[in-house]
Amino acid sequence: MKLKKNDQIELVCTDLSDQGFGIGHLDGMTIFVSDLLPGEKAKVRIIKTNKSWAIGKTVERLTESPDRVQPVCEKADACGGCSLMHLAYPAQLERKEKQLKDLFGRVDEQIQVLPPIGMDQPLHYRNKAQFPIGVIDGKSVGGFYRPRTNTIVPIRTCAIQSDKINEIYQWMLDHLSTVQAQSLRHLLVRHSFKTGEVLVVLIGPENLGFESLAKALKKDHPEVAGVIWNKNERNDNVILGEEYEVLEGKDSLHEKCLDLDIDLHFKSFFQVNPAQMEKLYTCALDLASLQPEDRVIELYSGTGTIGLLASRKAREVIGVEIVPEAVENAKANARANHIENAQFVCMDASEFAARNSSAADVVMVDPPRKGMSEQGIRDIVRLSPRKIVYISCNPRTLARDLGLFKADGYRCNVIQPVDMFPYTSGMECVALLEKEISTKS
Ligand SMILES: C[S@@+](CC[C@H](N)C(=O)[O-])C[C@H]1O[C@@H](n2cnc3c(N)ncnc32)[C@H](O)[C@@H]1O
């Protein structure tokens, strides 16, 4: 029987995809169903088919997994941001561990995937939100986009954002006129859990009297360190534009990470889960086991946080990052923390690796989701480091890159997953790669 759109079938879910869909099989087809958990049986309506796979929607659940929980967010289904809201947290960690073991086992059986480091309180953990803003039924609204659309699912509160971010966001929704909301594209809010400071960025093509809004916000919320208008006239999915104007206070936030003081520009990258970030960096540095004479190169260094922590244990650190504001942050952060053996360069990471001819003892990389280029990997290998510590927020590109490193003589022995994104399908990993000793004589 060939499945067709609108067919109704009974399906037993046997696995969970890395996007959080339940997986079942029927007549040689793989069927992906949202809101279905392994072990559950359901009546499913087919909404899309392809040659070997189909997408279905649960019509009625016939049995229920003991790991199913009531989502704490009533918009979880529509919003699509948290694809695992219906799964108990310990079971989320077990699932993620299994998926990572399957994925990395296919690259190299030797890789040991350690149990993920989870959170004790896995809600309200995020320090940054980017809410799309608009007008629905004559009211200013914000929220998140329905998956694969530009339709806003209106929300007033998000279960994974910090309480402070929700509070500031609600204040903005209550004070934005519909004319302002219609023009705005996004509202970005950043919050430091450690210092309490908040940064608010209004993103859109025009400044529609945002000064008075900024003043009123600052008056009601003195913890707001800065309000910024970021000009973005683009019509694509790039959130931030180049130009900006500070309406109140400053364009950066005072943040802390372990014992470091961090100046964080609103354009600079920073890990979104500060509690897990500290565990991630501690783990990355433990795996690097730096020696006092080591020369460390840190590629994709952001505001320099990892490099600055590494500089306390090594002789010299060079950080490389492409966003100028982040490099300025990193340099200022070195000065503010009285660190003299760390330098930061504004350059494409691959270009730096290609141009740099002096060897490195340890290379630390933390690229964006797309991972590294083949040439970039070859250029790192040419630096002949003793160890490479690879931090990644995308297990798939990490797996691909570990395969390329292996072909060039660097094998990964151990991966430590750190759950930076509870209730979502995301996972952060730290991989340790070491040079293989050649057995050829
Ligand atoms: C995942 S973040 C890591 C930042 C930093 N290690 C941290 O943990 O805060 C990746 C960083 O790579 C930077 N980046 C992206 N493409 C780059 C490139 N081609 N060369 C250098 N840096 C790049 C981004 O701006 C971002 O700061």
PDBQT file of the ligand as one rigid body, heavy atoms in Angstrom, charges set to zero:
ROOT
HETATM    1  C1  LIG A 501      29.548  29.677  18.430  1.00  0.00    +0.000 C 
HETATM    2  S1  LIG A 501      30.212  31.293  18.516  1.00  0.00    +0.000 S 
HETATM    3  C2  LIG A 501      31.513  31.056  19.696  1.00  0.00    +0.000 C 
HETATM    4  C3  LIG A 501      32.057  32.302  20.340  1.00  0.00    +0.000 C 
HETATM    5  C4  LIG A 501      32.895  32.091  21.585  1.00  0.00    +0.000 C 
HETATM    6  N1  LIG A 501      33.829  31.010  21.457  1.00  0.00    +0.000 N 
HETATM    7  C5  LIG A 501      32.011  31.915  22.788  1.00  0.00    +0.000 C 
HETATM    8  O1  LIG A 501      31.875  30.771  23.298  1.00  0.00    +0.000 OA
HETATM    9  O2  LIG A 501      31.430  32.907  23.250  1.00  0.00    +0.000 OA
HETATM   10  C6  LIG A 501      31.002  31.402  16.985  1.00  0.00    +0.000 C 
HETATM   11  C7  LIG A 501      31.751  32.697  16.748  1.00  0.00    +0.000 C 
HETATM   12  O3  LIG A 501      32.386  32.602  15.455  1.00  0.00    +0.000 OA
HETATM   13  C8  LIG A 501      32.344  33.875  14.841  1.00  0.00    +0.000 C 
HETATM   14  N2  LIG A 501      32.545  33.625  13.403  1.00  0.00    +0.000 N 
HETATM   15  C9  LIG A 501      31.618  33.251  12.483  1.00  0.00    +0.000 A 
HETATM   16  N3  LIG A 501      32.215  33.049  11.283  1.00  0.00    +0.000 NA
HETATM   17  C10 LIG A 501      33.542  33.281  11.466  1.00  0.00    +0.000 A 
HETATM   18  C11 LIG A 501      34.680  33.217  10.598  1.00  0.00    +0.000 A 
HETATM   19  N4  LIG A 501      34.553  32.873   9.331  1.00  0.00    +0.000 N 
HETATM   20  N5  LIG A 501      35.885  33.484  11.116  1.00  0.00    +0.000 NA
HETATM   21  C12 LIG A 501      36.024  33.852  12.424  1.00  0.00    +0.000 A 
HETATM   22  N6  LIG A 501      34.982  33.938  13.283  1.00  0.00    +0.000 NA
HETATM   23  C13 LIG A 501      33.755  33.647  12.819  1.00  0.00    +0.000 A 
HETATM   24  C14 LIG A 501      30.988  34.417  15.249  1.00  0.00    +0.000 C 
HETATM   25  O4  LIG A 501      30.936  35.825  15.139  1.00  0.00    +0.000 OA
HETATM   26  C15 LIG A 501      30.886  33.939  16.713  1.00  0.00    +0.000 C 
HETATM   27  O5  LIG A 501      31.429  34.892  17.600  1.00  0.00    +0.000 OA
ENDROOT
TORSDOF 0
